[in-house]
Amino acid sequence: MKSFPWISSLLLLLCYVAFGAFLQHRGSAEVVWLLAAAHAVIEAAVLSIAWKPIRNLMLLGFQSDVGYSVMALALASLAVVVVVWIQIFAYFLAMLAAALLLRVDLLTRNLGNLLAFLILALVSLAGLGLSWLPHWLLTESLTA
């Protein structure tokens, strides 16, 4: 077995730290942080353990006229979200690209889907957690 993919893991970690810093700067509510953590876990699941069911669901959408219509409406809605929230979308795109890079690195090392899911989820959640570090240090220094 080859060594652990440190560079792609660090890239994913830094992407989530940057996103967490963005959320900190905006003063986001707890529910937003919970949604960000849920996104990290769902993204890890889709890229590893839930890949085949999600792929089959997407392909099922292109097998009928109704499916084509729903997919077209979904893509049009996504395009509107991209245009309106371009800065947030850029964070999500960077996080997805870094997660895909780490997933490819894990695939080349022949790690199983469950272990890949755990690594992707833990690195992503660690990045969100590390983004709180400056906030905690600042509040500790102000109270001391």
C-alpha positions, -999 to +999 in steps of 0.1 A: +000+000+000+013+035-009+016+063+016-013+084+027-023+112+003-012+141+025-012+168-002-047+163-014-059+158+022-043+191+031-059+208+002-093+196+012-087+206+048-076+241+037-107+245+015-130+237+044-109+260+067-114+288+041-151+281+039-154+281+077-135+314+079-160+328+054-189+316+076-171+331+106-167+365+089-204+366+080-214+357+115-234+327+104-259+311+128-256+277+142-280+262+117-257+273+089-228+256+106-249+224+110-258+226+073-221+230+064-212+199+085-241+180+068-228+191+034-194+178+043-208+144+053-232+142+023-204+151-001-181+124+014-209+099+011-218+107-025-182+105-035-177+071-018-203+049-003-234+063-021-218+068-056-237+040-074-272+048-060-268+085-068-255+077-103-284+054-110-309+080-097-293+106-120-294+083-150-330+074-142-339+110-147-328+109-183-350+079-193-382+098-199-396+131-211-406+140-175-371+132-163-356+154-190-380+182-180-371+178-143-334+178-150-337+209-172-356+227-144-331+216-118-301+228-140-318+261-146-324+265-109-288+257-102-277+283-128-298+310-110-282+300-077-247+302-092-253+337-106-269+350-074-245+334-050-213+333-070-189+337-040-206+308-020-207+287-052-170+292-057-163+278-022-185+248-029-168+242-062-134+244-046-144+220-019-159+196-044-127+197-066-105+191-035-127+162-024-126+147-059-088+149-059-086+132-025-111+105-037-090+098-068-059+096-046-077+071-023-089+051-053-054+048-066-043+034-032-071+008-033-088+019-001-124+007+003-154+029+000-161+029+038-125+040+046-126+066+019-159+079+033-144+082+068-113+099+055-132+124+034-157+132+061-131+135+089-108+157+069-137+180+058-151+182+094-116+188+108-113+218+083-146+233+096-134+227+132-100+243+126-117+274+112-130+281+147-095+281+161-088+318+155-122+327+170-115+307+201-080+321+205-093+356+201-120+352+227-096+335+251-071+364+248-098+390+253-111+373+285-076+368+300 
